[in-house]
Amino acid sequence: MVPNKIGQTACKICPVRFYCPWQDEDPVPCDPKAICPAGSWKPKEECSGLYKRNKETEECELSSIVYAVIGVVLAVIVAGIGFVIVRRYRRDNEQRQRLLERQHPVYTGW
């Protein structure tokens, strides 16, 4: 937070893309590679891994690739469950159909 005038009782928040290391000094511009959201007292490092930088808020957020991967994984799981259900249904129907087609018992034993 940065005071507007000496002796002031309320402070204003340090703006986006600036950081304010001392309350009695003006905001310092942030390095283009660093992240400085509103209210920063020191610059943050660049987003890493699966995070990307939000240009408006200067915060690190999950990349859209993460959401796409989660969607694909869920689709594969749902498709697999559907495949298993359909396969069991068809197998059960085939067994019932074979039992209904026989007119007399078939002995396969002794």
N, C-alpha and C positions, 0 to 999 in steps of 0.2 A: 504494500500500500504506500502511496506517495502523498505527502501533505501538499496542499495547494499553497499555503502561506505559513510563515512561522507563527507559532502560537495557536494554530488552528486545532480544534478538538476532534474533528473528523477527517479521515483520509479518503482519497479516491483510489480505486484499484489500478494497479499497474496495467497498461494496455497490452493487447495481443501483439506479439512480435517484438516486445521489449521486456527487459527484466530490471528489477529495482533492488540492488543489493543493500542500499541504505535508504532509510525513510526521508532523510533531509536532502537527498540528491535527486536530480532529474532522472527519468528512465533512460536506460542504456539500450541502444539498438541490439537486437539479437543477431548472431551470426546466421547466414542463410541456411547452413546445414544443421543448426541447432533448433530446438523446439522451445518456444516461449509462449505458453498460453497466458491468458489474462491472470494477473496476480502473481506472476513468477518472481521469485527473489534471486534465482540463478537459472541459467539455461539448462535444458535437459538434452541428453544425447539423442542422436537420430534414432528413429524407430528401427528395430531389428527383427529378424525372423519373419514371421507371418503377419507382422503388423505394418500398417502404412500410415502416413501422416495425413490428417484431415486439414485441408488448406484453410478452412474458415476458423476452426477452433484451436488449431495447432496442437491437437491431442493425438496420441497413437491409438488407432482402431484396428480391429481385425480386418485383414484383407478380404476382398470378395472371393478370392480363390479358396479360402477356408470354407466359406459358406457353400461354394460349388462342390467341393469335395464331400462335405457333410451330406449334401443333397444326393450325390451319386451313391454314396455308401448306403444311405437309407433306401434308395430306389432298388439297389441290388438285394438288400435284405428282404424287402417286401416282395420282390420278384421270386426270390428263393423260397420264401414261405408259401407263396401262391403256387409255385411249381410242385412243392411237396403235397399240398392239399389236393391239387388236381390229380396228381399221380395216385394218391391213396384212394380217391373217389373212383377213378377208373378201374383200379385193381379190385376194389370191393365189388363194383358192378360186374366185372368179368367173372368173378367167382360166383356171384349170385346167378348170372346168366347160365353158366355151365351147369349149375345144380338144377335149374329149371328145365333145361333141354333134355335131361335124362328122363326116360320113361320108366326105367326099371333099375334096380340097384346093380352095380357092376362090382363083382367080387374079384379082388386082386390078391387074395391071400391063399391059403393052403387048400 
